[in-house]
Amino acid sequence: MSGRCSSSGSLLHASRKGPVLAPGTPYDHRKVAHPGLTDWTPSLADTALARRALACVPGRPDLLYARVDVVDGEDGRPCVMELELVEPNLFLALHPESVPRVVEEILKRAAG
């Protein structure tokens, strides 16, 4: 899961993708950056974990954007794999409904 949050702290959209490093893939083999990328609705456990991860970030109210990557742990419960605070890809082509909110947040921040 990759969830994107706006500066208001609310979930903007979520996506699901497959593993980049599939078992048996040679390290020097060409890899797809976001294999099997799809729109996705996270579970309550996924979103609760993402919120707890974001609550640990100093200065969190000042964030314009954050992405929390979550994977299933061995026990089936979600675990944070990565917390992105700077991301060049917002996957807006997959989530065009998020474009107006992203633009609005950027313009608000630029206006000061």
C-alpha positions as CSV (number, residue, x, y, z in Angstrom):
1,M,0.0,0.0,0.0
2,S,1.1,3.5,-0.7
3,G,-1.1,6.1,0.9
4,R,-0.8,9.8,0.1
5,C,-1.8,12.4,2.7
6,S,-2.6,16.1,2.1
7,S,-1.3,18.8,4.3
8,S,-4.6,18.6,6.2
9,G,-3.5,15.2,7.4
10,S,-6.3,13.4,5.6
11,L,-5.8,10.5,3.2
12,L,-5.7,11.7,-0.3
13,H,-5.7,8.4,-2.1
14,A,-4.1,4.9,-1.8
15,S,-2.5,2.6,-4.3
16,R,-1.3,-1.0,-4.2
17,K,1.7,-2.4,-6.2
18,G,3.6,-5.6,-6.4
19,P,7.2,-6.2,-5.3
20,V,10.0,-4.7,-7.3
21,L,12.4,-7.5,-6.3
22,A,10.5,-10.7,-7.2
23,P,12.1,-13.9,-5.9
24,G,14.6,-15.2,-8.3
25,T,15.2,-11.9,-10.2
26,P,18.9,-11.3,-10.8
27,Y,20.1,-8.1,-9.1
28,D,21.2,-6.6,-12.5
29,H,18.0,-7.5,-14.3
30,R,15.9,-4.5,-15.5
31,K,13.1,-3.9,-12.9
32,V,9.7,-2.2,-13.2
33,A,9.5,0.6,-10.6
34,H,5.8,0.2,-9.8
35,P,4.7,-3.3,-10.9
36,G,0.9,-4.0,-10.9
37,L,0.0,-0.5,-9.7
38,T,-3.7,-0.2,-9.0
39,D,-6.1,2.0,-7.1
40,W,-6.8,0.5,-3.6
41,T,-8.9,1.1,-0.5
42,P,-6.8,0.5,2.7
43,S,-8.1,-1.3,5.7
44,L,-8.7,0.5,9.0
45,A,-5.5,-1.2,10.4
46,D,-3.5,0.1,7.4
47,T,-4.7,3.7,7.9
48,A,-4.3,3.6,11.7
49,L,-0.7,2.5,11.2
50,A,0.0,5.2,8.7
51,R,-1.4,7.8,11.1
52,R,0.8,6.5,13.9
53,A,3.8,6.7,11.6
54,L,3.0,10.3,10.6
55,A,2.5,11.3,14.2
56,C,6.2,10.5,14.9
57,V,7.4,13.1,12.3
58,P,8.7,16.3,13.9
59,G,6.9,19.3,12.4
60,R,4.2,17.2,10.9
61,P,1.7,20.0,10.7
62,D,4.0,21.7,8.2
63,L,4.1,18.8,5.8
64,L,2.6,19.4,2.4
65,Y,2.7,15.7,1.5
66,A,3.7,12.3,2.9
67,R,3.6,8.8,1.7
68,V,3.5,5.8,4.0
69,D,4.4,2.5,2.4
70,V,2.9,-0.5,4.2
71,V,3.6,-4.2,3.8
72,D,2.0,-7.2,5.5
73,G,4.2,-8.6,8.3
74,E,4.7,-12.3,8.8
75,D,1.8,-12.3,11.2
76,G,-0.5,-10.7,8.6
77,R,-0.5,-7.3,10.4
78,P,0.6,-4.2,8.5
79,C,4.1,-2.9,9.0
80,V,5.7,0.4,7.8
81,M,8.2,-0.3,5.1
82,E,8.9,3.3,4.2
83,L,7.8,6.8,5.1
84,E,8.3,9.3,2.2
85,L,8.2,13.0,2.9
86,V,9.6,14.0,-0.5
87,E,8.3,12.2,-3.5
88,P,8.5,13.0,-7.2
89,N,5.7,10.6,-8.2
90,L,2.2,11.3,-6.7
91,F,0.6,8.7,-9.0
92,L,-1.9,11.3,-10.0
93,A,-2.5,9.6,-13.4
94,L,-4.0,6.7,-11.4
95,H,-5.9,9.1,-9.1
96,P,-7.1,12.0,-11.3
97,E,-9.7,12.9,-8.7
98,S,-6.9,14.0,-6.4
99,V,-5.5,16.6,-8.8
100,P,-7.7,19.5,-7.6
101,R,-6.8,19.0,-3.9
102,V,-3.1,18.7,-4.7
103,V,-3.2,21.9,-6.8
104,E,-5.2,23.7,-4.0
105,E,-2.7,22.6,-1.3
106,I,0.3,23.7,-3.4
107,L,-1.2,27.1,-4.2
108,K,-2.2,27.7,-0.5
109,R,1.4,26.9,0.6
110,A,2.9,29.1,-2.1
111,A,0.7,32.0,-1.1
112,G,2.1,31.7,2.4
